[in-house]
Amino acid sequence: MIKVAAFFKRKAGSSVEDFQRYWRTTHGDIAKELPGLRRYVQCHTLPGIYKKQEPVYDGVAEIWFDDTDALRDAAASAVFRAVKDDEAKFMDVDTYGDIVTEEHLIKDGPMPADGVKNIEFVTRRPDLSVEAFQRHWREVHGPLGGAIPPVLRYVQCHTRLAGYRGGRVPAFDGLAMTWFEGVHTMRASAETEEYDLTRADEPNFVAGELPFLITTEHGIVP
């Protein structure tokens, strides 16, 4: 199975509340009819984040398909055209980006209904091959992050190798997703030795700081 992760900002002049409501209801109802869609999750940036700063994105959409053929079939459908037409009603389409990924479950655990999901946007160190980057992230860094006590679940979404063919440069090399009981436990995780070890390893495979979102997860097609 493959997953498309899309990220974007809301339409200028739209409130966070109106954006999230439209995306979850009107747009969600359109997108969930995509042929071949296996699962569809919306990750909405926590409203409290906006009191401190404007986040890098207002949300992330995750959609799963069996394979690339199913994804191509969906992209050729009338429903897909309706989805794209509707985006301009709530999204700043110039900020839209997406990557096609393969998921790697690093730590299995619950996805609490009232919890939070942290999403980090990962760019590899430029001197590393894609294969070396993915191997280090999964086999070395993954166990470090999974050992952080408050982390309930940890999934790495690696950009598929096909996304680099022909010299293409994807928006990101992957997304790291971690689930917590709440913001308080996520903050507490930063006080642990395991967290320090995880952060100390980042320069070994990633470039610079990792942009991130703190979100709530909405299952449109669970």
ZADOKE-598742 format. One line per 8 residues: their letters; for each residue x, y, z of N, C-alpha, C. Coordinates in steps of 0.001 Angstrom, whole numbers, m for minus. Atoms other than C-alpha are relative to their C-alpha. Layout:
a> X/Y/Z/X/Y/Z/X/Y/Z; ... .
This chain:
mikvaaff> 840/m1194/0/0/0/0/880/1250/0; m728/m1267/36/1130/3577/m693/m884/1103/583; 727/m1122/m594/169/6871/899/467/1307/m617; m294/m1367/430/m34/10371/m557/m216/909/1197; 103/m1006/m1060/653/13071/2025/42/1376/m652; 106/m1335/589/m480/16559/984/m22/1035/1116; m122/m1045/m1024/231/19789/2888/m239/1346/m664; 421/m1259/614/m1020/23320/2353/m420/1009/1067 .
krkagssv> 513/m1086/m834/m2129/26662/3807/m1446/296/m384; 1383/m381/267/m5677/27908/4090/m63/1222/m921; 225/m1126/889/m7120/30472/1692/120/1312/767; m188/m1299/m644/m6172/34070/2501/m1353/583/408; 1229/m608/m495/m8801/35794/4615/m934/m966/694; 847/1008/m638/m10271/32523/5885/450/m216/1441; m350/295/m1385/m10416/31927/9623/397/m1471/121; m403/1382/m236/m8872/28769/11023/m1236/m884/179 .
edfqrywr> 1211/773/m272/m12297/27615/12209/m762/m311/m1290; 726/222/1250/m13962/28102/8813/763/m950/m921; m838/879/824/m11047/26452/7011/m140/m1450/439; 38/1366/m494/m11083/23389/9234/m1385/m619/m187; 1359/520/156/m14860/23047/9113/m277/m396/m1460; 253/286/1416/m15027/23236/5303/810/m1205/m452; m869/1108/403/m12080/20896/4827/m543/m1331/525; 430/1245/m620/m13482/18293/7231/m1354/m474/m542 .
tthgdiak> 1358/384/403/m17091/18368/5979/m176/37/m1517; 304/m114/1428/m17674/19705/2457/1058/m666/m867; m1048/575/832/m14293/18822/983/200/m1473/314; m165/1398/m372/m13991/15610/2930/m1038/m895/m650; 1067/793/617/m17330/14427/1569/257/m239/m1481; m333/181/1419/m16087/14966/m1989/1150/m993/m152; m1220/792/170/m12652/13408/m1554/m176/m1457/400; 138/1386/m458/m13857/10288/254/m621/m907/m1062 .
elpglrry> 583/790/1080/m15566/9187/m2977/1015/m365/m1078; m1021/355/983/m12264/8822/m4861/24/m1515/m213; m29/1447/250/m12218/5404/m6571/1316/m617/478; m1197/702/m458/m9821/2942/m4984/561/504/1309; m495/m560/m1260/m9382/5035/m1824/m185/m1019/1119; 57/969/m1090/m8544/2763/1099/m154/656/1365; 70/m706/m1286/m8163/5298/3899/269/1473/m258; m168/m1445/172/m8332/9080/4288/m37/656/1372 .
vqchtlpg> m139/m669/m1290/m7151/11082/7303/390/1452/m225; m392/m1410/m15/m7009/14836/7825/664/315/1338; m716/m422/m1199/m4513/16271/10317/m87/1521/83; 253/m1430/m135/m5625/19725/11490/942/599/1039; m875/m687/m951/m3108/22066/13110/m813/488/1192; 713/m407/m1203/m4104/22749/16707/m298/1505/m28; 327/m1429/0/m5968/26095/16958/860/813/960; m816/m735/m966/m3887/27036/20001/1353/418/m534 .
iykkqepv> m1308/m328/578/m729/27097/17864/m15/1413/m579; 91/m1290/682/m1986/30212/16062/129/1176/956; m157/m1073/m975/m1884/32222/19289/1465/414/151; m1433/m259/m137/1920/31975/19201/644/359/m1334; m624/m216/1297/2782/31879/15502/m839/m606/m1109; 651/596/1159/1526/31110/12020/779/m1258/m370; m716/1247/287/2366/27454/11352/433/m90/m1452; m519/173/1359/4262/26301/8291/m1089/m485/m945 .
ydgvaeiw> 1166/447/758/1082/24548/7087/m1197/m27/938; 1211/82/m814/m2516/24504/8248/m483/m1436/168; 396/1384/m163/m2811/20772/7851/671/m917/m1000; m527/1053/871/m1811/17516/6217/m1126/m985/m282; 959/1031/396/m4085/15182/4267/768/m1267/m366; m615/1291/305/m3176/11493/4073/m1034/m893/m676; 910/902/712/m4780/9205/1500/772/m1238/m450; m634/1277/273/m3985/5521/998/m651/m689/m1196 .
fddtdalr> 454/817/1122/m4244/3385/m2144/790/m1301/1; m682/1289/37/m3312/m207/m2865/1364/84/m667; m1246/m81/755/m620/720/m5394/m62/1206/m936; m56/m1163/889/432/3268/m8009/m1049/m75/m1105; 1049/110/1021/m2024/1879/m10565/m1326/527/539; 1239/m494/m613/m4906/2563/m8168/41/1509/155; m150/m1451/m120/m3539/6057/m7561/m202/674/m1345; 165/m581/1339/m3334/6739/m11304/m1465/m36/m433 .
daaasavf> 1410/109/362/m6883/5502/m11795/m819/1072/721; 717/m1028/m760/m8109/7818/m9047/257/1379/m590; m361/m1313/541/m6236/10774/m10575/m644/266/m1357; 649/m153/1310/m7967/10132/m13912/m1518/86/118; 1446/79/m200/m11450/10118/m12384/m658/1377/53; 781/m1234/m123/m14195/12730/m12411/m5/494/1438; m34/m405/m1401/m14119/12720/m8600/1275/779/297; m1261/m707/m221/m10464/13752/m8629/m89/1423/m555 .
ravkddea> 154/m1342/571/m11308/16668/m10926/m875/868/906; 852/m746/m931/m14056/17687/m8495/773/392/1261; m847/m297/m1160/m11576/17480/m5617/898/1199/m288; m918/m1094/349/m9101/19755/m7409/m765/1308/m192; 795/m1213/189/m11842/22217/m8377/m415/603/1337; 470/m474/m1304/m12995/22440/m4769/1123/590/850; m1111/m449/m839/m9524/23088/m3339/112/1520/69; m147/m1457/31/m9524/26728/m4409/m995/705/904 .
kfmdvdty> 1013/m617/m848/m12553/27357/m2191/447/126/1451; m429/m70/m1401/m10642/26798/1045/1514/m18/174; m1448/199/m53/m6953/26361/209/727/1049/m835; m913/m787/833/m4132/28616/m975/732/m1007/m889; m503/1078/856/m3375/26369/m3935/1479/191/m345; m1417/m227/295/29/28012/m4480/906/m608/1064; m806/592/m1079/1202/26523/m1167/m83/m1519/12; 232/1444/m18/66/22999/m2000/1250/m777/m413 .
gdivteeh> m1055/943/372/2644/20216/m2054/m395/m1389/447; 276/1362/m448/2556/16459/m1778/1171/m914/m317; m984/1052/259/4749/13382/m1663/m717/m1338/61; 514/1370/m26/3969/9745/m2411/964/m824/836; m861/620/m994/5281/7651/443/m319/m1468/243; 208/1335/m556/5712/4195/1891/207/101/1504; m46/m101/m1453/5045/3824/5593/877/m1089/620; m765/947/m809/7389/2181/8097/m425/201/1455 .
likdgpmp> 441/m63/m1393/5896/1424/11495/1198/m270/908; m1158/122/m885/8652/2047/14024/m432/m439/1391; 519/367/m1322/6612/1810/17222/m1504/m151/m106; 1440/247/72/3190/216/17319/m645/426/1312; 698/m450/m1188/674/1641/19698/m1278/715/m369; 1313/m599/244/m2656/3415/20084/97/1386/m631; 186/m1350/517/m3848/6508/18257/m1176/600/766; 1106/m435/m861/m5885/8132/21055/m894/1027/m679 .
adgvknie> 960/m871/675/m9058/9853/19856/153/1451/429; m154/m1364/m497/m8368/12889/22027/1470/393/153; m1425/m293/m93/m4577/12830/21609/458/976/m1066; m574/m868/1020/m2232/14836/19410/1007/m791/m826; m894/652/955/m128/13885/16419/1009/1042/m470; m1063/m900/433/3199/15567/15753/520/m457/m1360; m468/318/1351/4278/15721/12099/1224/840/m306; m1233/m694/355/7855/16600/11139/298/m216/m1479 .
fvtrrpdl> m297/28/1430/8858/17422/7559/1508/m162/m164; m1399/425/m30/12169/15718/6854/664/199/m1364; m834/m168/1190/14839/16729/4315/1359/m633/275; m1248/737/m247/17886/14520/3938/1231/893/m170; m1281/m673/177/21472/15673/4216/441/m150/m1452; m221/66/1445/22542/16535/644/1120/m931/m445; m1092/885/399/25679/14396/707/m362/m1476/119; 430/1385/m149/23684/11236/1437/m875/m416/m1177 .
sveafqrh> 917/537/997/22078/9071/m1187/m1360/m212/659; 1335/252/m539/18357/8507/m808/m11/m1314/778; m8/1306/m650/18999/4868/73/708/61/1366; m733/m106/m1262/21578/5728/2760/m793/791/1029; 851/m813/m887/19303/8397/4215/m1131/m842/571; 1140/784/m468/16316/6064/4398/438/m1113/943; m487/1089/m852/18373/3252/5894/353/515/1400; m375/m550/m1310/19805/5456/8660/m1243/429/771 .
wrevhgpl> 1216/m479/m657/16444/7038/9400/m784/m1164/602; 823/1124/m441/14693/3688/9673/724/m871/1028; m674/1017/m798/17354/1473/11253/774/559/1191; m774/m593/m1096/19380/3863/13442/m837/1006/771; 748/m1055/m663/17229/6880/14156/m1348/m498/516; 1308/492/m399/13938/5013/14315/m39/m573/1410; 22/549/m1352/14760/2946/17420/254/1048/1082; m232/m1066/m976/16038/6094/19159/m1295/751/286 .
ggaippvl> 1250/m729/m190/12794/7966/18570/m1069/m866/631; 1003/888/m569/10680/4945/19401/200/m257/1479; m300/240/m1413/12381/4687/22793/m430/1151/901; 450/m1133/m818/11112/8103/23953/m1280/m412/717; 1119/605/m742/8696/7070/26741/m1393/535/m344; 1376/m455/264/5693/9369/26039/m500/m251/m1422; 435/275/1371/5636/8425/22329/m829/m1281/m8; 878/1163/38/2658/6108/21878/162/m793/m1286 .
ryvqchtr> m81/627/1319/3112/5399/18183/921/845/m862; m977/m714/825/5761/6313/15615/22/m642/m1379; 7/457/1384/5487/6032/11827/896/916/m827; m791/m747/975/8033/7107/9221/m628/m179/m1377; 547/30/1357/6689/7999/5771/1127/402/m949; m1137/m229/892/9528/7663/3247/m491/308/m1412; 320/m291/1389/9188/9341/m131/464/m1166/m870; m322/1157/834/9096/6552/m2709/1147/335/m949 .
lagyrggr> m1159/m211/867/12216/6104/m4823/m414/514/m1375; 475/m480/1300/10125/6745/m7945/m118/1524/m22; 119/m1452/m68/9752/10328/m6733/1277/735/m337; m1299/m605/312/13438/10936/m7515/440/m268/m1439; m413/381/1352/13507/9512/m11028/54/1212/m926; m119/m1076/976/14619/11728/m13863/483/1304/597; m521/m1207/m627/16316/14160/m11493/m1023/799/778; 1028/m715/m755/13088/15104/m9754/415/176/1456 .
vpafdgla> m290/m294/m1405/13383/16690/m6309/m1327/156/730; 1279/m102/m706/10418/16007/m4016/5/1133/1011; 119/m1092/m975/9123/18641/m1626/710/m341/1302; m697/497/m1189/10411/16551/1287/402/m1451/m251; m428/1389/108/12210/13259/1718/m829/m920/881; 883/822/m818/9616/12089/4194/m644/794/1109; 671/m574/m1161/7404/12798/7173/159/m965/1166; m36/784/m1232/7879/11593/10742/m1246/323/802 .
mtwfegvh> 1251/m201/m712/4648/11093/12668/44/m728/1331; 12/580/m1339/4393/10525/16403/m1280/415/719; 1259/m217/m717/1298/10234/18599/270/81/1501; m125/m208/m1444/947/11440/22207/m1391/105/623; 1264/m153/m713/m1782/11477/24846/m504/1440/m62; 379/m1406/56/m1750/15266/24709/1223/875/m138; m1108/m945/143/359/18386/24339/921/m82/1216; m816/33/m1210/1509/18045/27943/998/m1159/m17 .
tmrasaet> m936/1125/46/3031/14602/27372/1020/179/m1122; m958/m290/1064/4601/15741/24120/1096/928/513; m991/m907/m583/6298/18580/25976/887/m734/998; m783/764/m978/7366/16184/28715/1038/m876/m679; m944/864/715/9056/13990/26105/1320/713/m260; m1202/m781/289/11520/16816/25402/935/103/1203; m827/m37/m1209/12820/16493/28962/695/m1328/272; m559/1325/m247/13918/12878/28587/1371/m173/m656 .
eeydltra> m1311/323/576/17357/11456/27900/m157/m592/m1397; 239/620/1305/15908/9462/25004/m244/1067/m1076; 238/m1100/939/14741/12675/23366/1327/657/m382; m1298/m619/267/18221/14194/23700/824/m859/m963; m743/899/882/19772/11124/22050/m566/41/m1422; 646/m63/1311/17249/11321/19212/398/1272/m738; m361/m1268/633/17944/14981/18518/1486/50/m352; m1440/1/266/21697/14437/18733/337/m771/m1273 .
depnfvag> m258/805/1193/21443/11909/15892/m428/704/m1287; 566/m607/1210/19596/14216/13476/1044/527/m974; m987/m484/967/22703/15895/11983/677/m1097/m806; m612/1106/729/23853/12443/10883/m733/m346/m1292; 737/375/1216/21147/12234/8222/m960/1057/m524; 939/m1019/481/18935/15352/8007/710/1341/m180; m542/m1327/277/19573/18868/6731/m758/1041/807; 580/m1123/m725/18922/21693/9180/m1117/m385/954 .
elpflitt> 1110/202/m918/15922/22127/11443/m1169/m683/m713; 1147/693/556/12783/20053/10939/m1268/803/266; 1301/m639/m213/9598/22066/10375/m989/m1035/539; 935/968/m566/6717/20506/12302/m1359/641/247; 1352/m396/m361/3013/20664/13042/m461/m858/1163; 692/757/m1039/1093/19644/16143/m1464/m19/m415; 1309/118/622/m2237/18314/14940/m954/m914/779; 994/993/m392/m5444/16519/15752/m396/m762/m1270 .
ehgivp> 264/880/1141/m6365/13607/13508/m1505/m243/m158; 1402/240/318/m9751/13263/11809/m87/m1081/m1072; 136/1079/953/m10544/9964/10130/m1234/190/m875; 1122/m186/923/m12697/10708/7081/m427/m1354/m569; 221/1407/354/m12363/7151/5766/945/m800/886; m902/644/m994/m10999/5250/8792/691/m1246/m551 .
